[in-house]
């Protein structure tokens, strides 16, 4: 006996008459097999991926079912699906079956002899599941889940965080209060850069929040500004946490305002971090069974909010530097930016230079090494120290910040006459940003030279790299002064002098190599020379020990590396150096 009724327009019209408030969808083209046809009825979720359906299987059995399809079968929604399955455990008429990769098909036990049997089966399913699904919309944020990957289009109506006009105001605010204000990430702020560990640590802390009391998540510093009669709150400190919390609240299905979702990150690196952290947070939330988490974060996650009612960046960055220099989140370069922006009184200039600094700080070579770090933090830092016969302490805390902060001046005598010498005193503000830009550009040109490429290629092995690193700093000093002029000859002399340490020392200890470079006074020879000829003539006599005398150990291997470099360089023009090169390394 057949256990089905044909699927056609007549059955479709019959069923539609019983649920006029629901949406129907039918597929029953003429001249198609019955098992290729179906009739679907909507659920309270109002998403076609969750629907009731009548269909006929390959064995000609009519089935009335609830179907969970599409994105709701993915791991993001396993909590929702498991919840539905658990609610049906005590109902003997309902059974779950495989549907794609998961059990997303719930059938009702029924024998179908006529249209009324189909109608009654749908009625039982609807009466059982409609209230459950209505509850799940809020419990599992099903409507919100549909929007998580979509652009944020909500119209925002902002509230004031404070009515006080005091220059500095300290308020305690919860996360919902912060999100209700017009938060803005200024262009001059550093880029969003939180890694997996930062996000995971924050998530773990949030999971440990007490259920019935407030949880304090540190301080936030905001700068209150008025632009075109609109109040903005520039985030001076707290951007990383607030952006990450925005992503978390979006994933949890928060329906309130989230102003940072309206922000656009210009930096490709920031966009990659946002995309990565969205995926990570989604993965973390898949294992989350705490339905009340969203409510706790909204109302019980609190912050000490320092609001600066001052349009001048000076005050804001004074707080920013003091706040962050006590922690580990900011680099020397972040603090230098903050330090020098304080010297700029024109805000448009400050924002422009801060944006340029942000771009500069993201530029890297093919190995991922930062141009800014290598220019300021390595080469110029060493050269400035050696010019004053000071030792280079590579691991001194905040060494770059201290070296490139604004120099002290006499209050009654203005600073003037900058020449952009690498060793000159640093003036606060625009001079520092120009100084940095000039020398980073020189560094980019410098590392493209054949001489430096050969140095890096041949002296990267064993402990040879320590000498190559110092030779490169000294060569950069020469390049700053003389550019490409006689660069191969300069490399021959500088490498030859540094080789004296390699050939005479039993071990290649890095700080000893740095001290040798300082004591050799190479950088002062370069500075005092008005032409390459004076430097080269002064440097050559310091090359006394020959690599030809080294046998059988790392010193001989170091010599062979130098020989490969100078055999490949064929642009020597000075006869004296050509002769010395041929004698030392062969023609």
LINPEKA-V413261 format. One record per residue. N is the residue number from 1. D_CENTER is the distance of its C-alpha to the mean C-alpha in whole Angstrom. Layout:
n:N d_center:D_CENTER
n:N d_center:D_CENTER
//
This chain:
n:1 d_center:65
n:2 d_center:62
n:3 d_center:59
n:4 d_center:58
n:5 d_center:58
n:6 d_center:58
n:7 d_center:54
n:8 d_center:56
n:9 d_center:56
n:10 d_center:58
n:11 d_center:56
n:12 d_center:53
n:13 d_center:56
n:14 d_center:57
n:15 d_center:54
n:16 d_center:52
n:17 d_center:55
n:18 d_center:55
n:19 d_center:51
n:20 d_center:51
n:21 d_center:48
n:22 d_center:46
n:23 d_center:44
n:24 d_center:46
n:25 d_center:45
n:26 d_center:48
n:27 d_center:48
n:28 d_center:51
n:29 d_center:52
n:30 d_center:56
n:31 d_center:57
n:32 d_center:54
n:33 d_center:54
n:34 d_center:54
n:35 d_center:51
n:36 d_center:49
n:37 d_center:49
n:38 d_center:48
n:39 d_center:48
n:40 d_center:45
n:41 d_center:45
n:42 d_center:42
n:43 d_center:40
n:44 d_center:39
n:45 d_center:36
n:46 d_center:37
n:47 d_center:34
n:48 d_center:36
n:49 d_center:34
n:50 d_center:36
n:51 d_center:40
n:52 d_center:44
n:53 d_center:45
n:54 d_center:49
n:55 d_center:49
n:56 d_center:52
n:57 d_center:51
n:58 d_center:52
n:59 d_center:55
n:60 d_center:56
n:61 d_center:55
n:62 d_center:54
n:63 d_center:51
n:64 d_center:49
n:65 d_center:46
n:66 d_center:42
n:67 d_center:40
n:68 d_center:36
n:69 d_center:34
n:70 d_center:31
n:71 d_center:28
n:72 d_center:30
n:73 d_center:30
n:74 d_center:27
n:75 d_center:26
n:76 d_center:24
n:77 d_center:27
n:78 d_center:29
n:79 d_center:30
n:80 d_center:31
n:81 d_center:34
n:82 d_center:35
n:83 d_center:36
n:84 d_center:38
n:85 d_center:39
n:86 d_center:40
n:87 d_center:42
n:88 d_center:44
n:89 d_center:45
n:90 d_center:49
n:91 d_center:50
n:92 d_center:52
n:93 d_center:52
n:94 d_center:48
n:95 d_center:46
n:96 d_center:43
n:97 d_center:43
n:98 d_center:40
n:99 d_center:38
n:100 d_center:36
n:101 d_center:34
n:102 d_center:35
n:103 d_center:38
n:104 d_center:37
n:105 d_center:41
n:106 d_center:43
n:107 d_center:47
n:108 d_center:50
n:109 d_center:53
n:110 d_center:56
n:111 d_center:59
n:112 d_center:59
n:113 d_center:62
n:114 d_center:62
n:115 d_center:59
n:116 d_center:60
n:117 d_center:58
n:118 d_center:55
n:119 d_center:55
n:120 d_center:56
n:121 d_center:53
n:122 d_center:50
n:123 d_center:52
n:124 d_center:51
n:125 d_center:48
n:126 d_center:47
n:127 d_center:49
n:128 d_center:47
n:129 d_center:43
n:130 d_center:43
n:131 d_center:43
n:132 d_center:40
n:133 d_center:38
n:134 d_center:38
n:135 d_center:37
n:136 d_center:34
n:137 d_center:33
n:138 d_center:32
n:139 d_center:32
n:140 d_center:29
n:141 d_center:28
n:142 d_center:29
n:143 d_center:29
n:144 d_center:26
n:145 d_center:24
n:146 d_center:26
n:147 d_center:23
n:148 d_center:20
n:149 d_center:19
n:150 d_center:21
n:151 d_center:20
n:152 d_center:21
n:153 d_center:24
n:154 d_center:26
n:155 d_center:28
n:156 d_center:26
n:157 d_center:29
n:158 d_center:28
n:159 d_center:30
n:160 d_center:30
n:161 d_center:28
n:162 d_center:31
n:163 d_center:35
n:164 d_center:35
n:165 d_center:35
n:166 d_center:35
n:167 d_center:33
n:168 d_center:31
n:169 d_center:31
n:170 d_center:29
n:171 d_center:29
n:172 d_center:28
n:173 d_center:27
n:174 d_center:25
n:175 d_center:22
n:176 d_center:25
n:177 d_center:26
n:178 d_center:23
n:179 d_center:22
n:180 d_center:25
n:181 d_center:24
n:182 d_center:23
n:183 d_center:20
n:184 d_center:18
n:185 d_center:15
n:186 d_center:16
n:187 d_center:15
n:188 d_center:16
n:189 d_center:13
n:190 d_center:10
n:191 d_center:7
n:192 d_center:5
n:193 d_center:3
n:194 d_center:5
n:195 d_center:6
n:196 d_center:10
n:197 d_center:12
n:198 d_center:11
n:199 d_center:11
n:200 d_center:14
n:201 d_center:16
n:202 d_center:15
n:203 d_center:17
n:204 d_center:20
n:205 d_center:21
n:206 d_center:21
n:207 d_center:23
n:208 d_center:25
n:209 d_center:26
n:210 d_center:30
n:211 d_center:31
n:212 d_center:34
n:213 d_center:32
n:214 d_center:29
n:215 d_center:26
n:216 d_center:25
n:217 d_center:21
n:218 d_center:21
n:219 d_center:21
n:220 d_center:20
n:221 d_center:21
n:222 d_center:21
n:223 d_center:23
n:224 d_center:26
n:225 d_center:27
n:226 d_center:29
n:227 d_center:29
n:228 d_center:32
n:229 d_center:33
n:230 d_center:30
n:231 d_center:28
n:232 d_center:24
n:233 d_center:22
n:234 d_center:20
n:235 d_center:17
n:236 d_center:18
n:237 d_center:16
n:238 d_center:15
n:239 d_center:12
n:240 d_center:9
n:241 d_center:12
n:242 d_center:14
n:243 d_center:11
n:244 d_center:11
n:245 d_center:15
n:246 d_center:15
n:247 d_center:13
n:248 d_center:16
n:249 d_center:19
n:250 d_center:18
n:251 d_center:19
n:252 d_center:22
n:253 d_center:23
n:254 d_center:23
n:255 d_center:26
n:256 d_center:25
n:257 d_center:24
n:258 d_center:20
n:259 d_center:19
n:260 d_center:16
n:261 d_center:16
n:262 d_center:18
n:263 d_center:15
n:264 d_center:14
n:265 d_center:11
n:266 d_center:12
n:267 d_center:9
n:268 d_center:9
n:269 d_center:5
n:270 d_center:4
n:271 d_center:7
n:272 d_center:6
n:273 d_center:4
n:274 d_center:7
n:275 d_center:9
n:276 d_center:9
n:277 d_center:9
n:278 d_center:12
n:279 d_center:13
n:280 d_center:13
n:281 d_center:14
n:282 d_center:17
n:283 d_center:18
n:284 d_center:18
n:285 d_center:20
n:286 d_center:23
n:287 d_center:24
n:288 d_center:25
n:289 d_center:28
n:290 d_center:28
n:291 d_center:29
n:292 d_center:29
n:293 d_center:26
n:294 d_center:25
n:295 d_center:28
n:296 d_center:27
n:297 d_center:23
n:298 d_center:25
n:299 d_center:28
n:300 d_center:28
n:301 d_center:24
n:302 d_center:25
n:303 d_center:23
n:304 d_center:25
n:305 d_center:24
n:306 d_center:25
n:307 d_center:26
n:308 d_center:27
n:309 d_center:30
n:310 d_center:29
n:311 d_center:28
n:312 d_center:28
n:313 d_center:25
n:314 d_center:27
n:315 d_center:27
n:316 d_center:24
n:317 d_center:22
n:318 d_center:25
n:319 d_center:24
n:320 d_center:20
n:321 d_center:21
n:322 d_center:24
n:323 d_center:22
n:324 d_center:19
n:325 d_center:21
n:326 d_center:22
n:327 d_center:19
n:328 d_center:17
n:329 d_center:13
n:330 d_center:14
n:331 d_center:15
n:332 d_center:18
n:333 d_center:16
n:334 d_center:15
n:335 d_center:18
n:336 d_center:20
n:337 d_center:19
n:338 d_center:20
n:339 d_center:23
n:340 d_center:24
n:341 d_center:23
n:342 d_center:26
n:343 d_center:28
n:344 d_center:28
n:345 d_center:30
n:346 d_center:29
n:347 d_center:26
n:348 d_center:26
n:349 d_center:26
n:350 d_center:23
n:351 d_center:21
n:352 d_center:22
n:353 d_center:21
n:354 d_center:18
n:355 d_center:16
n:356 d_center:18
n:357 d_center:16
n:358 d_center:13
n:359 d_center:14
n:360 d_center:15
n:361 d_center:13
n:362 d_center:11
n:363 d_center:14
n:364 d_center:15
n:365 d_center:18
n:366 d_center:19
n:367 d_center:18
n:368 d_center:14
n:369 d_center:16
n:370 d_center:15
n:371 d_center:18
n:372 d_center:18
n:373 d_center:18
n:374 d_center:21
n:375 d_center:22
n:376 d_center:22
n:377 d_center:22
n:378 d_center:24
n:379 d_center:27
n:380 d_center:27
n:381 d_center:27
n:382 d_center:30
n:383 d_center:32
n:384 d_center:32
n:385 d_center:33
n:386 d_center:36
n:387 d_center:37
n:388 d_center:38
n:389 d_center:39
n:390 d_center:37
n:391 d_center:35
n:392 d_center:31
n:393 d_center:30
n:394 d_center:26
n:395 d_center:25
n:396 d_center:27
n:397 d_center:24
n:398 d_center:23
n:399 d_center:25
n:400 d_center:23
n:401 d_center:23
n:402 d_center:26
n:403 d_center:27
n:404 d_center:26
n:405 d_center:27
n:406 d_center:29
n:407 d_center:33
n:408 d_center:36
n:409 d_center:38
n:410 d_center:42
n:411 d_center:41
n:412 d_center:44
n:413 d_center:43
n:414 d_center:41
n:415 d_center:38
n:416 d_center:39
n:417 d_center:40
n:418 d_center:36
n:419 d_center:36
n:420 d_center:33
n:421 d_center:34
n:422 d_center:32
n:423 d_center:33
n:424 d_center:34
n:425 d_center:34
n:426 d_center:30
n:427 d_center:31
n:428 d_center:29
n:429 d_center:27
n:430 d_center:27
n:431 d_center:29
n:432 d_center:26
n:433 d_center:23
n:434 d_center:26
n:435 d_center:27
n:436 d_center:23
n:437 d_center:23
n:438 d_center:27
n:439 d_center:26
n:440 d_center:23
n:441 d_center:25
n:442 d_center:27
n:443 d_center:25
n:444 d_center:24
n:445 d_center:28
n:446 d_center:29
n:447 d_center:27
n:448 d_center:28
n:449 d_center:32
n:450 d_center:34
n:451 d_center:35
n:452 d_center:31
n:453 d_center:30
n:454 d_center:33
n:455 d_center:33
n:456 d_center:29
n:457 d_center:31
n:458 d_center:34
n:459 d_center:33
n:460 d_center:30
n:461 d_center:32
n:462 d_center:33
n:463 d_center:33
n:464 d_center:34
n:465 d_center:30
n:466 d_center:31
n:467 d_center:34
n:468 d_center:32
n:469 d_center:29
n:470 d_center:31
n:471 d_center:33
n:472 d_center:30
n:473 d_center:30
n:474 d_center:34
n:475 d_center:34
n:476 d_center:31
n:477 d_center:33
n:478 d_center:36
n:479 d_center:34
n:480 d_center:33
n:481 d_center:37
n:482 d_center:38
n:483 d_center:36
n:484 d_center:37
n:485 d_center:41
n:486 d_center:42
n:487 d_center:39
n:488 d_center:40
n:489 d_center:43
n:490 d_center:40
n:491 d_center:39
n:492 d_center:42
n:493 d_center:43
n:494 d_center:40
n:495 d_center:39
n:496 d_center:43
n:497 d_center:43
n:498 d_center:40
n:499 d_center:41
n:500 d_center:44
n:501 d_center:42
n:502 d_center:41
n:503 d_center:45
n:504 d_center:46
n:505 d_center:44
n:506 d_center:44
n:507 d_center:40
n:508 d_center:37
n:509 d_center:36
n:510 d_center:33
n:511 d_center:34
n:512 d_center:37
n:513 d_center:36
n:514 d_center:34
n:515 d_center:37
n:516 d_center:39
n:517 d_center:37
n:518 d_center:38
n:519 d_center:42
n:520 d_center:42
n:521 d_center:42
n:522 d_center:40
n:523 d_center:38
n:524 d_center:41
n:525 d_center:43
n:526 d_center:41
n:527 d_center:41
n:528 d_center:44
n:529 d_center:45
n:530 d_center:46
n:531 d_center:46
n:532 d_center:44
n:533 d_center:48
n:534 d_center:48
n:535 d_center:45
n:536 d_center:46
n:537 d_center:50
n:538 d_center:49
n:539 d_center:46
n:540 d_center:48
n:541 d_center:51
n:542 d_center:48
n:543 d_center:48
n:544 d_center:51
n:545 d_center:50
n:546 d_center:50
n:547 d_center:47
n:548 d_center:50
n:549 d_center:52
n:550 d_center:49
n:551 d_center:50
n:552 d_center:48
n:553 d_center:45
n:554 d_center:42
n:555 d_center:43
n:556 d_center:45
n:557 d_center:42
n:558 d_center:40
n:559 d_center:43
n:560 d_center:43
n:561 d_center:39
n:562 d_center:40
n:563 d_center:43
n:564 d_center:41
n:565 d_center:39
n:566 d_center:42
n:567 d_center:44
n:568 d_center:41
n:569 d_center:41
n:570 d_center:44
n:571 d_center:44
n:572 d_center:46
n:573 d_center:49
n:574 d_center:50
n:575 d_center:53
n:576 d_center:53
n:577 d_center:49
n:578 d_center:50
n:579 d_center:53
n:580 d_center:51
n:581 d_center:48
n:582 d_center:51
n:583 d_center:53
n:584 d_center:50
n:585 d_center:48
n:586 d_center:51
n:587 d_center:51
//
